[in-house]
Amino acid sequence: MDYKYDYYISYALEDNNDGFVDEFARRLKNSYKLKKLFGAKPRVFYDLGPIRGKADWEISIHTEIDPSRFMLVLLSPNYFRSERCAYELVRWLAKTSRQSLPDEGITLVYLNDFPEQFNDKTTNVPLDLLERFPEWLPGLNGRGITKDFDLSRRTKTSIGKAISALYDAGLDAQGVGARPKGAKSAADLQDDADAECKLIVSNDPAEKNGNIRKSIESCEKLIETRKRKLERNPNDVDALNELAALYNQLGSLAMDKRKYRPAKKYFEQALETCQKSAELMPNNPQAFFALNIIYGKIADALEAVGDIVKAIKQLEKAAEAGVRRVELAPNDVDAALCLGITYVRLGVLAEAENDFKNLRKYHKTAVKILTKAHPHTRRDTYATSALAVSYDQLGIAAEQSFNSKQAKEYYEKAIKTRAKILEYDPDNPDVLRETGASYCRLGDLLDPDEMGEQAREYYKQALDIYAQVVELDPNDVDALREMGNPLVQIGVLWHEEGVRDQAKEYLEKALETLNEVAEYSPCFYSTLNNLKIACYRLAALAEEEGDHKRAKAYRKEAAKY
């Protein structure tokens, strides 16, 4: 079908009195991720004002809603009092071709807190609307509900999170699978390995349709059937593997709902089953692959509740299983890839514990494995991103040992490694941001008195990269926050050299940028520190110019941070 719009936004006009829906629609249209998903800027329709007469708006709805790919329903008290909103949902559900889409192409977005079930008591729908549109509330019930689509705080950060979730949902609808998450955190790295290696893929249509409760019920029923099969034949390897996959699926669903302790329990049940399978197939690489992944999932759950020490122990067991898999399948590039990413995760968690000795050990092992696998996976973002993470963290460890020369070599390797991704994906915002961070680390290494010009050049390169990310998405709060650091550092360097005009220009820009970040998202320590530095430096510049009043104002502002 040829679509006229990619998204049809159903909302109550009153909810746009503050322009929030306008901002949401604008971010949708300009999203880099959604542009990648659809191959062009997303086409978004939302009604900008009342249409005269019921017949007119019914015709308008038919004209715009029928050729739309997905519907976004913005839920609020106003929504449940809107005749037009009721008509839109009923019209959408009437089109039978949408029944093949996950959740029939509908995504629920929350502008206010609501219960999981919608009825006349929980929504206060006028009686006449209930009678005229009996399919309305039932049509909303039974759909997937996630915190990713909670816009009740009406912040730019929450919009960004919702857009990322829409991107994931769009990939699922196209049958592509989960989006790559880069290599920014330990949990993300294991998710990448799961996606790349395709260990346990759910074929449960209920889950794919987003109905979590039905998916859980379906899993539990299937688990009982597999248990009965194993009662008849405890050595049925297929039944063991299927049982492990079902427990893994339940654990993943619990993780999605942020129920980490139940998730850990499910993963441990999956592990017990995988261990039995490995005992029966001691020379089967896939049995140890399953163990590698399940140990990693348990580590995810432990990391989520802050138990880093136990998470590390689980990942060490994952590495042992991964080593055994590589021994059994030495030419399997995926086996090496997953093992390398496991060691990257171990290194990331060691850094979180300030254990730099083990950080070096884990990341050096990861580098050895991933560089060997890399020629076979040159266009593989997972392997390349993981390798760059190891280089960055080895650079940090070298700094801790006061080995600036070695740290510089590692940071340069991280930049060079990420450049390979940017060759074929030049607008990848995650890779660009991480590259910018490496340039900032290079600048931080240098003595400003002896190599201030070189340090400034590194910071300018970082600044140019962050500016590229902001150009792709002007509301990328992470990029704006990170941009503040090189702005402050360049301003400080110019001030130290006595070039006041340049110093003032960069410091004022830093203050403007970081204050914008603080307005829309919680301040990180680094943001507060950079704000304080910028204010004190601007106060010093004002004093040098004899503007004591302005200097006092800057010092007063600095005291807030």
C-alpha positions in Angstrom: 0.0 0.0 0.0 1.2 3.5 -0.8 1.0 5.6 2.4 0.4 9.3 2.5 1.5 9.6 6.1 3.8 7.5 8.3 2.2 8.7 11.5 -1.3 9.9 12.3 -1.5 11.6 15.7 -4.8 11.3 17.4 -5.1 13.8 20.3 -7.4 16.3 21.9 -6.9 19.9 20.6 -6.8 21.2 24.2 -3.6 19.3 24.8 -1.8 21.5 22.4 -2.6 24.8 24.1 1.0 25.0 25.2 2.4 23.8 21.9 3.6 20.5 23.2 2.0 18.4 20.4 3.5 20.8 17.9 6.9 20.1 19.4 6.3 16.3 19.5 5.3 16.3 15.8 8.2 18.5 14.8 10.6 16.1 16.6 9.0 13.1 14.8 9.5 14.8 11.4 13.1 15.7 12.0 14.2 12.5 13.7 17.4 11.0 12.3 16.4 7.5 13.5 13.0 7.6 11.9 14.5 9.0 8.7 16.7 5.9 8.6 13.7 3.7 9.3 11.5 5.1 6.4 14.2 6.1 4.0 13.1 9.7 4.1 11.8 12.2 6.6 8.7 10.8 8.4 5.4 12.2 7.1 3.2 13.2 10.1 -0.4 14.3 10.2 -2.1 15.9 13.1 -5.1 18.2 13.1 -4.1 21.8 13.8 -7.6 23.2 14.6 -11.3 22.5 14.7 -13.1 21.7 11.5 -16.6 23.1 11.1 -19.4 20.6 11.2 -19.3 16.9 12.0 -19.6 15.9 8.3 -16.5 18.0 7.5 -14.3 16.4 10.1 -15.6 12.9 9.3 -14.6 13.5 5.6 -11.2 14.9 6.8 -10.6 11.8 9.0 -11.3 9.4 6.1 -9.0 11.4 3.8 -6.1 11.5 6.2 -6.4 8.4 8.4 -7.0 5.7 5.8 -3.6 6.2 4.0 -1.6 6.4 7.3 0.9 3.8 8.3 0.8 4.1 12.1 -1.4 5.8 14.7 -0.1 7.6 17.8 -2.8 8.0 20.4 -2.0 10.8 23.0 -4.0 9.8 26.1 -5.2 12.5 28.5 -8.4 13.5 30.3 -9.2 15.7 27.3 -8.8 12.8 24.9 -11.5 10.8 26.7 -13.9 13.7 26.2 -13.3 14.1 22.5 -15.9 12.8 20.0 -13.3 13.2 17.2 -10.8 11.1 19.0 -13.4 8.4 19.5 -14.3 8.5 15.8 -10.6 8.3 14.8 -9.9 5.1 16.7 -13.0 3.4 15.6 -12.3 4.3 12.0 -8.7 3.1 12.3 -9.8 -0.3 13.7 -12.4 -0.8 11.0 -9.7 -1.2 8.4 -9.0 -4.9 8.3 -5.6 -4.6 6.6 -4.2 -3.2 9.8 -4.9 -6.4 11.7 -1.6 -7.9 10.5 0.4 -5.1 12.1 1.7 -5.3 15.7 -0.9 -3.8 17.9 -2.8 -3.0 14.7 -0.3 -0.1 14.1 -1.5 1.7 17.3 0.9 3.1 19.9 -0.5 4.6 23.1 1.3 7.7 24.4 0.6 9.0 27.9 0.3 12.7 28.5 -1.1 11.9 32.0 -1.0 8.9 34.3 -3.6 6.2 33.5 -4.4 2.7 34.6 -3.7 -0.3 32.3 -7.4 -0.9 31.8 -9.7 1.7 30.2 -13.4 1.8 31.2 -16.0 4.4 32.1 -14.8 4.5 35.7 -11.1 5.0 35.0 -11.5 7.5 32.2 -14.7 9.4 32.9 -15.9 9.2 29.3 -19.2 11.0 28.8 -22.1 8.5 28.7 -23.3 9.6 25.2 -19.8 8.9 23.7 -19.8 5.4 25.4 -23.1 4.7 23.8 -22.2 6.0 20.3 -18.7 4.5 20.2 -18.9 1.1 22.1 -15.7 -0.1 20.4 -13.7 2.9 21.6 -12.4 1.8 25.0 -12.2 -1.9 24.2 -10.1 -0.9 21.2 -7.6 0.7 23.6 -7.4 -2.2 26.1 -5.0 -5.1 25.8 -2.2 -3.1 24.1 1.4 -3.0 25.2 2.2 -0.4 27.8 5.7 0.8 28.4 7.3 3.7 30.2 9.1 4.7 27.0 5.8 6.4 25.9 5.2 8.3 29.1 5.3 12.0 28.2 3.5 13.2 31.3 6.5 15.4 32.2 6.4 17.0 28.8 10.2 17.2 28.4 12.3 17.0 25.3 14.2 14.1 26.9 10.9 12.1 27.2 10.1 12.9 23.6 13.5 11.6 22.5 13.0 8.4 24.5 9.6 7.9 22.8 11.1 8.4 19.3 13.8 5.8 20.0 11.0 3.4 21.1 9.0 4.2 17.9 12.1 3.4 15.9 12.4 0.0 17.6 8.7 -0.7 17.0 9.1 0.2 13.4 11.9 -2.2 12.9 9.7 -5.0 14.5 6.9 -4.1 12.2 9.2 -4.5 9.2 10.5 -7.8 10.6 14.0 -6.4 11.1 14.4 -7.1 14.8 15.8 -5.0 17.5 17.9 -1.9 16.7 21.6 -1.9 17.4 22.3 0.0 20.6 26.0 0.8 20.1 28.5 0.0 22.8 27.9 2.7 25.4 27.2 0.5 28.4 27.8 -3.1 29.5 24.2 -4.0 29.2 24.0 -2.6 25.7 27.0 -4.5 24.6 25.4 -7.8 25.5 22.1 -6.8 23.8 24.1 -6.2 20.7 25.7 -9.7 21.0 22.2 -11.2 21.4 20.9 -9.5 18.3 24.0 -10.3 16.2 24.3 -13.9 17.2 20.5 -14.6 17.2 20.6 -16.9 20.1 17.0 -17.1 21.3 14.4 -15.5 19.1 10.8 -15.4 20.2 8.2 -16.7 17.8 5.4 -15.9 20.2 3.0 -13.7 18.2 1.4 -12.3 21.4 4.7 -10.8 22.4 5.3 -9.4 18.9 1.9 -7.7 19.2 3.0 -6.1 22.4 0.4 -7.8 24.6 2.7 -8.7 27.5 0.2 -10.4 29.7 -0.9 -12.8 27.0 2.7 -13.5 26.1 3.4 -14.4 29.7 0.4 -16.7 29.9 1.4 -18.3 26.6 5.0 -18.9 27.9 3.7 -20.4 31.1 1.5 -22.8 29.3 4.3 -23.8 26.9 6.6 -24.3 29.9 4.2 -26.8 31.4 4.0 -28.8 28.1 7.8 -28.9 27.9 8.1 -30.1 31.5 5.7 -32.9 30.8 7.8 -33.9 27.8 10.9 -34.0 30.0 9.1 -36.1 32.6 8.7 -38.7 29.9 12.3 -38.2 28.6 14.6 -36.2 30.8 17.3 -36.3 28.1 15.2 -34.7 25.4 17.6 -32.0 24.2 15.1 -30.2 22.0 12.7 -29.9 24.9 15.5 -28.7 27.2 16.4 -26.0 24.7 12.8 -25.0 24.2 12.3 -24.7 27.9 15.4 -22.6 28.3 14.2 -20.3 25.5 10.8 -19.9 27.3 12.4 -19.0 30.6 14.7 -16.6 28.9 11.7 -15.0 27.2 9.9 -14.6 30.5 13.1 -13.1 32.0 13.4 -10.6 29.1 9.7 -9.6 29.5 10.4 -9.0 33.2 13.5 -6.9 32.4 11.4 -4.8 30.0 9.0 -4.1 32.9 12.0 -3.3 35.2 11.1 -6.2 37.4 14.8 -7.2 37.8 14.6 -9.8 40.6 11.9 -11.9 39.0 13.9 -11.6 35.7 17.0 -12.9 37.5 14.9 -15.9 38.8 13.7 -16.7 35.2 17.2 -16.4 33.8 18.5 -18.8 36.5 15.8 -21.3 35.6 17.0 -21.0 32.0 20.6 -21.4 33.1 19.8 -24.6 35.0 18.1 -26.0 31.8 21.0 -24.9 29.6 23.5 -26.6 31.9 21.6 -29.9 31.6 21.7 -29.5 27.8 25.5 -28.8 27.9 26.0 -32.0 30.0 24.2 -34.0 27.4 26.1 -32.3 24.5 29.6 -31.6 25.8 31.0 -31.1 22.4 28.3 -28.9 20.9 29.3 -25.3 20.5 25.7 -24.1 20.6 25.2 -25.5 24.1 28.1 -23.3 25.4 26.8 -20.4 23.3 23.5 -20.6 25.2 25.4 -20.7 28.5 27.4 -17.6 27.5 24.3 -15.6 26.8 22.3 -16.8 29.8 25.1 -15.9 32.2 25.2 -12.5 30.6 21.4 -12.1 31.1 21.8 -12.9 34.8 24.6 -10.3 34.9 22.2 -7.8 33.3 19.7 -8.3 36.1 22.3 -8.0 38.8 23.8 -4.9 37.2 20.3 -3.3 37.1 19.9 -3.6 40.9 23.4 -2.3 41.5 25.1 -5.6 42.4 28.2 -5.1 40.2 30.4 -7.6 42.1 28.0 -10.5 41.5 27.4 -9.3 37.9 31.1 -9.6 37.3 31.2 -13.2 38.6 28.4 -14.1 36.2 30.1 -12.5 33.3 33.3 -14.4 34.2 31.3 -17.6 33.9 29.9 -16.3 30.6 33.5 -15.9 29.4 34.4 -19.4 30.4 31.5 -20.8 28.4 32.5 -18.5 25.5 36.0 -19.8 25.6 34.8 -23.3 25.4 32.6 -22.5 22.4 35.6 -20.9 20.6 37.6 -24.1 21.3 34.9 -26.2 19.8 34.4 -23.9 16.8 37.7 -22.0 16.2 36.6 -20.7 12.8 33.2 -19.4 14.0 33.5 -15.6 13.8 30.3 -15.1 15.8 31.7 -17.2 18.6 34.8 -14.9 18.8 32.6 -11.8 18.5 30.4 -12.8 21.5 33.4 -13.7 23.6 35.1 -10.4 22.8 32.0 -8.5 23.8 31.7 -10.4 27.0 35.2 -9.3 27.9 34.4 -5.7 27.0 31.4 -5.9 29.4 33.7 -7.3 32.1 36.0 -4.3 31.6 33.2 -1.8 31.7 32.0 -3.2 35.0 35.6 -3.3 36.4 35.8 0.4 35.6 32.6 1.0 37.6 34.3 -0.7 40.6 37.5 1.3 40.0 39.3 -2.0 39.6 41.9 -0.8 37.0 44.0 -3.9 37.2 41.2 -6.2 36.0 40.0 -3.4 33.6 43.3 -3.7 31.8 43.2 -7.5 31.8 39.7 -7.7 30.5 40.0 -5.0 27.8 43.4 -6.3 26.6 41.8 -9.7 26.1 38.8 -8.1 24.3 41.1 -6.2 22.0 43.1 -9.4 21.2 39.9 -11.3 20.3 38.1 -8.5 18.5 41.0 -7.4 16.4 41.4 -10.9 15.2 37.7 -11.2 14.3 37.5 -7.7 12.9 38.8 -8.4 9.3 35.8 -10.7 8.9 33.4 -8.1 10.3 34.6 -4.8 8.9 31.1 -3.4 8.5 29.9 -4.8 11.8 29.0 -2.0 14.1 28.8 -4.3 17.1 32.4 -5.5 16.9 33.8 -2.1 15.9 32.0 -0.2 18.6 33.0 -2.8 21.2 36.6 -2.5 20.1 36.5 1.3 20.4 35.1 1.0 23.9 38.0 -1.1 25.0 40.5 1.3 23.5 38.9 4.2 25.3 38.8 2.4 28.6 42.4 1.3 28.3 43.2 5.0 27.7 41.5 5.8 31.0 43.4 3.1 32.8 46.7 4.5 31.4 45.8 7.9 32.7 45.3 6.4 36.1 48.9 5.1 35.9 50.1 8.6 34.8 51.1 7.2 31.4 49.9 10.0 29.1 51.8 8.7 26.1 50.0 5.3 26.2 46.7 6.9 27.0 47.1 9.1 23.9 47.8 6.1 21.7 44.7 4.3 23.0 42.4 7.3 22.5 43.8 7.8 18.9 43.0 4.1 18.3 39.5 4.6 19.5 39.0 7.5 17.1 40.5 5.6 14.2 38.3 2.5 15.0 35.1 4.6 15.1 36.1 6.3 11.9 35.6 3.0 10.1 32.0 3.0 11.1 31.6 6.6 10.0 32.9 5.7 6.6 29.6 3.9 5.8 27.4 5.5 8.4 28.6 9.2 8.6 25.6 10.4 10.5 25.5 7.9 13.3 24.9 10.1 16.4 26.2 7.6 19.0 29.4 7.0 17.2 29.9 10.8 16.6 29.3 11.6 20.3 31.8 8.9 21.4 34.4 10.2 18.9 33.9 13.7 20.3 34.4 12.3 23.8 37.7 10.7 22.7 38.9 14.0 21.3 38.1 15.7 24.6 40.1 13.1 26.5 43.1 13.9 24.2 42.7 17.5 25.0 42.5 16.8 28.7 45.9 14.9 28.5 47.9 17.9 27.5 49.6 20.5 29.7 47.9 23.8 28.8 51.1 25.8 29.5 53.2 23.8 27.1 50.7 22.4 24.6 47.7 24.7 24.9 47.4 25.2 21.1 47.3 21.4 20.5 44.8 20.9 23.3 42.6 23.7 21.8 42.7 21.9 18.5 41.5 18.6 20.0 38.7 20.5 21.8 37.7 22.2 18.5 37.5 18.8 16.7 35.3 17.6 19.5 33.2 20.7 19.2 32.8 20.3 15.4 31.6 16.7 15.9 29.1 17.6 18.6 27.8 20.4 16.3 27.3 17.8 13.6 25.1 15.8 16.0 23.1 18.8 17.1 22.6 19.7 13.4 21.1 16.2 12.9 18.9 16.6 15.9 18.7 20.1 17.5 17.1 18.7 20.6 19.7 16.0 21.3 20.2 16.8 25.0 23.2 14.4 25.3 25.1 16.2 22.5 24.3 19.6 23.9 25.5 18.6 27.3 28.7 17.1 25.9 29.2 20.2 23.7 29.5 22.3 26.9 32.8 20.7 27.9 34.9 21.7 24.9 33.3 25.1 24.8 34.4 25.7 28.5 37.9 24.2 27.9 38.5 26.4 24.8 37.3 29.4 26.7 39.6 28.6 29.6 42.6 28.1 27.3 42.0 31.5 25.6 41.7 33.2 29.0 45.0 31.7 30.2 46.6 33.1 27.0 45.1 36.5 27.7 42.9 36.5 24.6 39.8 37.9 26.3 37.4 38.3 23.4 37.8 34.7 22.3 37.6 33.5 25.9 34.4 35.4 26.5 32.8 34.2 23.3 33.3 30.5 24.1 32.4 30.8 27.8 29.2 32.7 27.1 28.3 30.1 24.5 29.0 27.3 27.0 26.8 29.0 29.6 23.9 29.4 27.1 24.2 25.8 25.9 24.5 24.2 29.4 21.6 26.3 30.8 19.4 25.1 27.9 20.4 21.5 28.9 19.6 22.2 32.6 16.2 23.4 31.6 15.1 20.2 30.0 17.0 17.4 31.8 18.5 16.7 35.2 22.0 18.1 35.6 24.9 15.7 35.7 27.8 16.6 37.9 29.9 17.4 34.9 27.3 19.8 33.7 27.1 21.6 37.0 30.9 21.7 37.2 31.2 23.2 33.7 28.5 25.8 34.5 30.5 26.8 37.6 33.8 27.1 35.8 32.2 29.2 33.0 30.6 31.5 35.5 33.8 32.0 37.5 35.9 32.6 34.4 33.4 35.1 33.1 33.4 36.8 36.5 37.2 37.0 36.3 37.0 38.5 32.7 34.5 41.1 33.9 36.8 42.1 36.8 39.6 42.5 34.3 37.4 44.8 32.3 36.5 46.7 35.4 32.8 45.6 35.3 32.5 44.7 39.0 28.7 44.6 38.9 28.7 42.0 36.1 31.5 40.1 37.9 29.4 39.9 41.1 26.4 38.7 39.1 28.4 35.8 37.5 29.8 34.8 41.0 26.3 34.8 42.3 25.2 32.6 39.5 28.2 30.3 40.0 27.1 29.8 43.7 23.9 28.2 42.5 25.8 25.3 41.0 
